[in-house]
Amino acid sequence: MHSDGFVSQARETIIHFPLAHRRQLVRSAACRLDQLNGQAATDFWKTLCSRLKTELFDTGQTYEDVRREILAFQAEVHRELLLLYEPIGGELSLAAT
C-alpha cells in the first residue's frame, strides 16, 4: 500500500481457534470413533489428524504448536468418548445423543 510516498506493509493475521475448543468437531470425532472398531477406527483417526495437521501448518503454525494442538484435541476427544458412556440417571448418556 502506497500513501504519501511511504510504503505501508499490512500484515495479515490469522487467528486460530483451538481444535480442542471446537465442540462440534470433538463431538463428531468421538461419535464416529465410537461407531468404528479396529483398523477402521485407526484409519479414521489417522486421516482426521493428518487433515487437521495440514490445516494447522497451512496457517503458519510451528511444529510444536501443531503438536500441542493435536494432543489437546486428542485428549478432548477421549474425554468426550468417556462422557458418552457416563451413566445419567441409571442410563448411559449415549442413549441421549
Chimera marker file (.cmm) of the C-alpha trace (Angstrom):
<marker_set name="trace">
<marker id="1" x="0.000" y="0.000" z="0.000" r="1" g="1" b="0" radius="0.5"/>
<marker id="2" x="1.425" y="3.358" z="-1.003" r="1" g="1" b="0" radius="0.5"/>
<marker id="3" x="0.417" y="6.514" z="0.799" r="1" g="1" b="0" radius="0.5"/>
<marker id="4" x="2.092" y="9.914" z="0.731" r="1" g="1" b="0" radius="0.5"/>
<marker id="5" x="5.312" y="8.379" z="-0.612" r="1" g="1" b="0" radius="0.5"/>
<marker id="6" x="5.553" y="5.897" z="2.245" r="1" g="1" b="0" radius="0.5"/>
<marker id="7" x="5.164" y="2.162" z="1.858" r="1" g="1" b="0" radius="0.5"/>
<marker id="8" x="2.897" y="0.554" z="4.407" r="1" g="1" b="0" radius="0.5"/>
<marker id="9" x="3.218" y="-3.175" z="4.764" r="1" g="1" b="0" radius="0.5"/>
<marker id="10" x="-0.016" y="-4.533" z="6.163" r="1" g="1" b="0" radius="0.5"/>
<marker id="11" x="0.410" y="-8.000" z="7.606" r="1" g="1" b="0" radius="0.5"/>
<marker id="12" x="-2.471" y="-10.404" z="7.560" r="1" g="1" b="0" radius="0.5"/>
<marker id="13" x="-3.074" y="-12.196" z="10.821" r="1" g="1" b="0" radius="0.5"/>
<marker id="14" x="-4.882" y="-15.477" z="11.116" r="1" g="1" b="0" radius="0.5"/>
<marker id="15" x="-6.456" y="-16.041" z="14.487" r="1" g="1" b="0" radius="0.5"/>
<marker id="16" x="-6.650" y="-19.749" z="15.158" r="1" g="1" b="0" radius="0.5"/>
<marker id="17" x="-9.470" y="-21.226" z="17.208" r="1" g="1" b="0" radius="0.5"/>
<marker id="18" x="-8.024" y="-24.199" z="19.150" r="1" g="1" b="0" radius="0.5"/>
<marker id="19" x="-9.065" y="-27.646" z="17.950" r="1" g="1" b="0" radius="0.5"/>
<marker id="20" x="-9.901" y="-28.799" z="21.468" r="1" g="1" b="0" radius="0.5"/>
<marker id="21" x="-12.488" y="-25.991" z="21.732" r="1" g="1" b="0" radius="0.5"/>
<marker id="22" x="-14.276" y="-26.880" z="18.518" r="1" g="1" b="0" radius="0.5"/>
<marker id="23" x="-17.138" y="-28.703" z="20.229" r="1" g="1" b="0" radius="0.5"/>
<marker id="24" x="-18.816" y="-29.986" z="17.072" r="1" g="1" b="0" radius="0.5"/>
<marker id="25" x="-15.531" y="-31.337" z="15.704" r="1" g="1" b="0" radius="0.5"/>
<marker id="26" x="-14.682" y="-33.032" z="19.004" r="1" g="1" b="0" radius="0.5"/>
<marker id="27" x="-18.156" y="-34.484" z="19.395" r="1" g="1" b="0" radius="0.5"/>
<marker id="28" x="-18.412" y="-35.746" z="15.818" r="1" g="1" b="0" radius="0.5"/>
<marker id="29" x="-14.946" y="-37.351" z="16.020" r="1" g="1" b="0" radius="0.5"/>
<marker id="30" x="-15.858" y="-39.097" z="19.278" r="1" g="1" b="0" radius="0.5"/>
<marker id="31" x="-19.172" y="-40.342" z="17.908" r="1" g="1" b="0" radius="0.5"/>
<marker id="32" x="-17.521" y="-41.620" z="14.745" r="1" g="1" b="0" radius="0.5"/>
<marker id="33" x="-14.796" y="-43.398" z="16.718" r="1" g="1" b="0" radius="0.5"/>
<marker id="34" x="-17.479" y="-44.934" z="18.908" r="1" g="1" b="0" radius="0.5"/>
<marker id="35" x="-19.077" y="-46.452" z="15.803" r="1" g="1" b="0" radius="0.5"/>
<marker id="36" x="-15.838" y="-47.896" z="14.425" r="1" g="1" b="0" radius="0.5"/>
<marker id="37" x="-13.602" y="-50.736" z="15.544" r="1" g="1" b="0" radius="0.5"/>
<marker id="38" x="-10.088" y="-51.939" z="14.851" r="1" g="1" b="0" radius="0.5"/>
<marker id="39" x="-8.375" y="-50.825" z="11.669" r="1" g="1" b="0" radius="0.5"/>
<marker id="40" x="-11.345" y="-48.726" z="10.532" r="1" g="1" b="0" radius="0.5"/>
<marker id="41" x="-11.102" y="-46.641" z="13.722" r="1" g="1" b="0" radius="0.5"/>
<marker id="42" x="-7.330" y="-46.331" z="13.341" r="1" g="1" b="0" radius="0.5"/>
<marker id="43" x="-7.647" y="-45.268" z="9.701" r="1" g="1" b="0" radius="0.5"/>
<marker id="44" x="-10.329" y="-42.693" z="10.536" r="1" g="1" b="0" radius="0.5"/>
<marker id="45" x="-8.227" y="-41.220" z="13.342" r="1" g="1" b="0" radius="0.5"/>
<marker id="46" x="-5.026" y="-41.059" z="11.283" r="1" g="1" b="0" radius="0.5"/>
<marker id="47" x="-6.850" y="-39.433" z="8.372" r="1" g="1" b="0" radius="0.5"/>
<marker id="48" x="-8.546" y="-36.872" z="10.615" r="1" g="1" b="0" radius="0.5"/>
<marker id="49" x="-5.347" y="-35.951" z="12.459" r="1" g="1" b="0" radius="0.5"/>
<marker id="50" x="-3.427" y="-35.710" z="9.199" r="1" g="1" b="0" radius="0.5"/>
<marker id="51" x="-6.042" y="-33.355" z="7.751" r="1" g="1" b="0" radius="0.5"/>
<marker id="52" x="-6.026" y="-31.239" z="10.915" r="1" g="1" b="0" radius="0.5"/>
<marker id="53" x="-2.219" y="-31.085" z="10.954" r="1" g="1" b="0" radius="0.5"/>
<marker id="54" x="-2.200" y="-29.904" z="7.352" r="1" g="1" b="0" radius="0.5"/>
<marker id="55" x="-4.776" y="-27.209" z="8.140" r="1" g="1" b="0" radius="0.5"/>
<marker id="56" x="-2.715" y="-26.021" z="11.116" r="1" g="1" b="0" radius="0.5"/>
<marker id="57" x="0.556" y="-25.956" z="9.184" r="1" g="1" b="0" radius="0.5"/>
<marker id="58" x="-1.199" y="-24.031" z="6.412" r="1" g="1" b="0" radius="0.5"/>
<marker id="59" x="-1.948" y="-21.269" z="8.931" r="1" g="1" b="0" radius="0.5"/>
<marker id="60" x="1.772" y="-20.928" z="9.607" r="1" g="1" b="0" radius="0.5"/>
<marker id="61" x="1.935" y="-22.640" z="12.977" r="1" g="1" b="0" radius="0.5"/>
<marker id="62" x="5.162" y="-24.231" z="14.157" r="1" g="1" b="0" radius="0.5"/>
<marker id="63" x="5.682" y="-27.950" z="14.587" r="1" g="1" b="0" radius="0.5"/>
<marker id="64" x="5.467" y="-27.615" z="18.388" r="1" g="1" b="0" radius="0.5"/>
<marker id="65" x="2.250" y="-25.572" z="18.190" r="1" g="1" b="0" radius="0.5"/>
<marker id="66" x="0.681" y="-28.134" z="15.867" r="1" g="1" b="0" radius="0.5"/>
<marker id="67" x="1.797" y="-30.977" z="18.120" r="1" g="1" b="0" radius="0.5"/>
<marker id="68" x="0.249" y="-29.296" z="21.171" r="1" g="1" b="0" radius="0.5"/>
<marker id="69" x="-2.993" y="-28.659" z="19.270" r="1" g="1" b="0" radius="0.5"/>
<marker id="70" x="-3.296" y="-32.280" z="18.125" r="1" g="1" b="0" radius="0.5"/>
<marker id="71" x="-2.513" y="-33.643" z="21.597" r="1" g="1" b="0" radius="0.5"/>
<marker id="72" x="-5.071" y="-31.319" z="23.217" r="1" g="1" b="0" radius="0.5"/>
<marker id="73" x="-7.637" y="-32.329" z="20.587" r="1" g="1" b="0" radius="0.5"/>
<marker id="74" x="-6.868" y="-35.999" z="21.231" r="1" g="1" b="0" radius="0.5"/>
<marker id="75" x="-7.394" y="-35.525" z="24.971" r="1" g="1" b="0" radius="0.5"/>
<marker id="76" x="-10.694" y="-33.732" z="24.391" r="1" g="1" b="0" radius="0.5"/>
<marker id="77" x="-11.963" y="-36.459" z="22.048" r="1" g="1" b="0" radius="0.5"/>
<marker id="78" x="-11.012" y="-39.060" z="24.655" r="1" g="1" b="0" radius="0.5"/>
<marker id="79" x="-12.883" y="-37.103" z="27.313" r="1" g="1" b="0" radius="0.5"/>
<marker id="80" x="-15.910" y="-36.935" z="25.026" r="1" g="1" b="0" radius="0.5"/>
<marker id="81" x="-15.774" y="-40.701" z="24.460" r="1" g="1" b="0" radius="0.5"/>
<marker id="82" x="-15.782" y="-41.233" z="28.219" r="1" g="1" b="0" radius="0.5"/>
<marker id="83" x="-18.781" y="-38.914" z="28.561" r="1" g="1" b="0" radius="0.5"/>
<marker id="84" x="-20.701" y="-40.966" z="26.003" r="1" g="1" b="0" radius="0.5"/>
<marker id="85" x="-20.771" y="-43.819" z="28.476" r="1" g="1" b="0" radius="0.5"/>
<marker id="86" x="-21.167" y="-41.876" z="31.696" r="1" g="1" b="0" radius="0.5"/>
<marker id="87" x="-24.293" y="-43.031" z="33.500" r="1" g="1" b="0" radius="0.5"/>
<marker id="88" x="-27.031" y="-40.427" z="33.766" r="1" g="1" b="0" radius="0.5"/>
<marker id="89" x="-29.956" y="-41.402" z="35.929" r="1" g="1" b="0" radius="0.5"/>
<marker id="90" x="-29.097" y="-45.095" z="35.610" r="1" g="1" b="0" radius="0.5"/>
<marker id="91" x="-28.853" y="-44.962" z="31.799" r="1" g="1" b="0" radius="0.5"/>
<marker id="92" x="-25.924" y="-44.367" z="29.517" r="1" g="1" b="0" radius="0.5"/>
<marker id="93" x="-25.665" y="-40.838" z="28.160" r="1" g="1" b="0" radius="0.5"/>
<marker id="94" x="-25.039" y="-42.379" z="24.728" r="1" g="1" b="0" radius="0.5"/>
<marker id="95" x="-28.766" y="-43.049" z="24.528" r="1" g="1" b="0" radius="0.5"/>
<marker id="96" x="-29.423" y="-39.318" z="24.828" r="1" g="1" b="0" radius="0.5"/>
<marker id="97" x="-27.326" y="-38.413" z="21.764" r="1" g="1" b="0" radius="0.5"/>
<link id1="1" id2="2" r="1" g="1" b="0" radius="0.2"/>
<link id1="2" id2="3" r="1" g="1" b="0" radius="0.2"/>
<link id1="3" id2="4" r="1" g="1" b="0" radius="0.2"/>
<link id1="4" id2="5" r="1" g="1" b="0" radius="0.2"/>
<link id1="5" id2="6" r="1" g="1" b="0" radius="0.2"/>
<link id1="6" id2="7" r="1" g="1" b="0" radius="0.2"/>
<link id1="7" id2="8" r="1" g="1" b="0" radius="0.2"/>
<link id1="8" id2="9" r="1" g="1" b="0" radius="0.2"/>
<link id1="9" id2="10" r="1" g="1" b="0" radius="0.2"/>
<link id1="10" id2="11" r="1" g="1" b="0" radius="0.2"/>
<link id1="11" id2="12" r="1" g="1" b="0" radius="0.2"/>
<link id1="12" id2="13" r="1" g="1" b="0" radius="0.2"/>
<link id1="13" id2="14" r="1" g="1" b="0" radius="0.2"/>
<link id1="14" id2="15" r="1" g="1" b="0" radius="0.2"/>
<link id1="15" id2="16" r="1" g="1" b="0" radius="0.2"/>
<link id1="16" id2="17" r="1" g="1" b="0" radius="0.2"/>
<link id1="17" id2="18" r="1" g="1" b="0" radius="0.2"/>
<link id1="18" id2="19" r="1" g="1" b="0" radius="0.2"/>
<link id1="19" id2="20" r="1" g="1" b="0" radius="0.2"/>
<link id1="20" id2="21" r="1" g="1" b="0" radius="0.2"/>
<link id1="21" id2="22" r="1" g="1" b="0" radius="0.2"/>
<link id1="22" id2="23" r="1" g="1" b="0" radius="0.2"/>
<link id1="23" id2="24" r="1" g="1" b="0" radius="0.2"/>
<link id1="24" id2="25" r="1" g="1" b="0" radius="0.2"/>
<link id1="25" id2="26" r="1" g="1" b="0" radius="0.2"/>
<link id1="26" id2="27" r="1" g="1" b="0" radius="0.2"/>
<link id1="27" id2="28" r="1" g="1" b="0" radius="0.2"/>
<link id1="28" id2="29" r="1" g="1" b="0" radius="0.2"/>
<link id1="29" id2="30" r="1" g="1" b="0" radius="0.2"/>
<link id1="30" id2="31" r="1" g="1" b="0" radius="0.2"/>
<link id1="31" id2="32" r="1" g="1" b="0" radius="0.2"/>
<link id1="32" id2="33" r="1" g="1" b="0" radius="0.2"/>
<link id1="33" id2="34" r="1" g="1" b="0" radius="0.2"/>
<link id1="34" id2="35" r="1" g="1" b="0" radius="0.2"/>
<link id1="35" id2="36" r="1" g="1" b="0" radius="0.2"/>
<link id1="36" id2="37" r="1" g="1" b="0" radius="0.2"/>
<link id1="37" id2="38" r="1" g="1" b="0" radius="0.2"/>
<link id1="38" id2="39" r="1" g="1" b="0" radius="0.2"/>
<link id1="39" id2="40" r="1" g="1" b="0" radius="0.2"/>
<link id1="40" id2="41" r="1" g="1" b="0" radius="0.2"/>
<link id1="41" id2="42" r="1" g="1" b="0" radius="0.2"/>
<link id1="42" id2="43" r="1" g="1" b="0" radius="0.2"/>
<link id1="43" id2="44" r="1" g="1" b="0" radius="0.2"/>
<link id1="44" id2="45" r="1" g="1" b="0" radius="0.2"/>
<link id1="45" id2="46" r="1" g="1" b="0" radius="0.2"/>
<link id1="46" id2="47" r="1" g="1" b="0" radius="0.2"/>
<link id1="47" id2="48" r="1" g="1" b="0" radius="0.2"/>
<link id1="48" id2="49" r="1" g="1" b="0" radius="0.2"/>
<link id1="49" id2="50" r="1" g="1" b="0" radius="0.2"/>
<link id1="50" id2="51" r="1" g="1" b="0" radius="0.2"/>
<link id1="51" id2="52" r="1" g="1" b="0" radius="0.2"/>
<link id1="52" id2="53" r="1" g="1" b="0" radius="0.2"/>
<link id1="53" id2="54" r="1" g="1" b="0" radius="0.2"/>
<link id1="54" id2="55" r="1" g="1" b="0" radius="0.2"/>
<link id1="55" id2="56" r="1" g="1" b="0" radius="0.2"/>
<link id1="56" id2="57" r="1" g="1" b="0" radius="0.2"/>
<link id1="57" id2="58" r="1" g="1" b="0" radius="0.2"/>
<link id1="58" id2="59" r="1" g="1" b="0" radius="0.2"/>
<link id1="59" id2="60" r="1" g="1" b="0" radius="0.2"/>
<link id1="60" id2="61" r="1" g="1" b="0" radius="0.2"/>
<link id1="61" id2="62" r="1" g="1" b="0" radius="0.2"/>
<link id1="62" id2="63" r="1" g="1" b="0" radius="0.2"/>
<link id1="63" id2="64" r="1" g="1" b="0" radius="0.2"/>
<link id1="64" id2="65" r="1" g="1" b="0" radius="0.2"/>
<link id1="65" id2="66" r="1" g="1" b="0" radius="0.2"/>
<link id1="66" id2="67" r="1" g="1" b="0" radius="0.2"/>
<link id1="67" id2="68" r="1" g="1" b="0" radius="0.2"/>
<link id1="68" id2="69" r="1" g="1" b="0" radius="0.2"/>
<link id1="69" id2="70" r="1" g="1" b="0" radius="0.2"/>
<link id1="70" id2="71" r="1" g="1" b="0" radius="0.2"/>
<link id1="71" id2="72" r="1" g="1" b="0" radius="0.2"/>
<link id1="72" id2="73" r="1" g="1" b="0" radius="0.2"/>
<link id1="73" id2="74" r="1" g="1" b="0" radius="0.2"/>
<link id1="74" id2="75" r="1" g="1" b="0" radius="0.2"/>
<link id1="75" id2="76" r="1" g="1" b="0" radius="0.2"/>
<link id1="76" id2="77" r="1" g="1" b="0" radius="0.2"/>
<link id1="77" id2="78" r="1" g="1" b="0" radius="0.2"/>
<link id1="78" id2="79" r="1" g="1" b="0" radius="0.2"/>
<link id1="79" id2="80" r="1" g="1" b="0" radius="0.2"/>
<link id1="80" id2="81" r="1" g="1" b="0" radius="0.2"/>
<link id1="81" id2="82" r="1" g="1" b="0" radius="0.2"/>
<link id1="82" id2="83" r="1" g="1" b="0" radius="0.2"/>
<link id1="83" id2="84" r="1" g="1" b="0" radius="0.2"/>
<link id1="84" id2="85" r="1" g="1" b="0" radius="0.2"/>
<link id1="85" id2="86" r="1" g="1" b="0" radius="0.2"/>
<link id1="86" id2="87" r="1" g="1" b="0" radius="0.2"/>
<link id1="87" id2="88" r="1" g="1" b="0" radius="0.2"/>
<link id1="88" id2="89" r="1" g="1" b="0" radius="0.2"/>
<link id1="89" id2="90" r="1" g="1" b="0" radius="0.2"/>
<link id1="90" id2="91" r="1" g="1" b="0" radius="0.2"/>
<link id1="91" id2="92" r="1" g="1" b="0" radius="0.2"/>
<link id1="92" id2="93" r="1" g="1" b="0" radius="0.2"/>
<link id1="93" id2="94" r="1" g="1" b="0" radius="0.2"/>
<link id1="94" id2="95" r="1" g="1" b="0" radius="0.2"/>
<link id1="95" id2="96" r="1" g="1" b="0" radius="0.2"/>
<link id1="96" id2="97" r="1" g="1" b="0" radius="0.2"/>
</marker_set>
